[in-house]
């Protein structure tokens, strides 16, 4: 490998470090907009690092035929550090703006779609209500009858097993 090829590879690995920073900042900003449970955050963090590792390994094969050398880690790390000191704040603000506007647009779109469905399907809903309301009343009456029958049975079964209630 010539010196020129090594310099090109070095620059590409610095750019891979930049790309890793972009991906991580997007994920970090995304996490601020959506509150995840702690176990889901762990799973998402793991998936993020697997994703970044796969991308870096793929690009390592493309750029350097998969040869892992010290300067590869040095270049990727320096690219990541340069990205965080130079661009990270600006990129996070841009990501926040884009994600915020996208969510606002989706909420607006969903609100109008729901209004359209309510407008067109309200008459259908009223017809279905008139058809299904008597059926639901019959089901409720059946439930009450089953409860009346099962209560004495439950009392008998609860006398047998004192540790927990069955019905």
Secondary structure, 3 states (H helix, E strand, C coil): CCHHHHHHHHHHHHHHHHHHHHHHHHHHHHHHHCCCCHHHHHHHHHHHHHHHHHHHHHHHHHHHCCCCCHHHHHHHHHHHHHHHHHCHHHHHHHHHHHHHHHHHHHHHHHHHHHHHHHHHHHHHHHHHHHHHHHHHHHHHHHHHHHHHHHHHHHHHHHHHCCCCCCC
